[in-house]
């Protein structure tokens, strides 16, 4: 494999967990927002549960599917994940939530 391609793959693998956390958090918060706009109490819990389930299933193999800063903090406190990665997940999750 050419060196440039290997370098591109390494960069993509390094960015992928943060991108998945961003997109998953964005999707979940966007679902909450749409439910708030429609005011439908009947489908609110179902749509949010589906959004969380799909986001976690998509993110599980790439980043662990945290999608919540509290979960990332718990992993950091339990020393299951490095603090640099915890802070990166925090930033990605908060940015995804704010942009939704």
N, C-alpha and C positions, 0 to 999 in steps of 0.2 A: 504494500500500500504506500502511496506517495506520502512524504512527510507532512505536506500541507493538509492532506485529508485526515491524517491521524491527529493533527493538532486541532482541526475543526471538530472532530468527533470528541476529543477530550474537553473542549470548550462547551460543546452541546451537553455532554454528560454532567458537567459542572453547573450549568445554568438550569437544566431541566427540573431539579427538585424545587427550586425557587419559583420557576414559571408555573409549575403545577399547583403549588400552594397559592400563588396569586390568582390563577384562574379558578381554582376550586372555591376559594373564599369569595371571589367576585360573583360566581354563579349562585352561591348560597345566599349572600346578602341581596343580590338582585331579586331572587325569588321572594325573600322577605319584603322587599320594597314593592314588588308587584302585588303581593297580597295586601299590603297596607293600602295601596291605591284602589284596589277593587273592593276591599272590605268584606270579602267572602269568608265567613267563619267556617263554613262547611268544608271547603277545600283547602283551607290554610294549612292545617296540620299535615294533610296528605301531600300537598305540593312541596312543603318544606322538607318532609321526610324523604321524598323522592329525590329532591335536589341534593340533600346530604348524602344519601345512599349512592347516587350516581357519582358525585364528586369524590367520595371516599374510595369507591371502587376504582375510579380512574387514577387516583393519586397514590393508592396503596403500594404499588410496586415501584413507583418512582421516588416518592418522598416519605412514605409511611402514612400518608393521608391524615395529617394532623388537622389542618383547616381551621385551627383555633389556637390563638396564642397561649391559652391556658394549658393546652395539651403539650405544646412545645416547651413551655416553662417546666412542666412536670417532668418531661424527658431530660431537660437540662439539670434539674435538681436531683434526679435519680442517677445522673451521670451516664445515661444511655445514649446521649448525644452531646457533641461538643458545643461550647457556648457560642462560638463563631457561627455555627450552623443555626443554633437557636435564635440568635439575633437576626440572621438572614431570613429565617422563616417568619419571625415577628414582623419584619419590614414588609415582606411579600404579602403576608396575610392582612396587615393593616392597610397597605396600599390597595389591595384588591377590594377590601371592604369599603374604603373611602371612595374609590372610583365607581363603585356600583351605584 
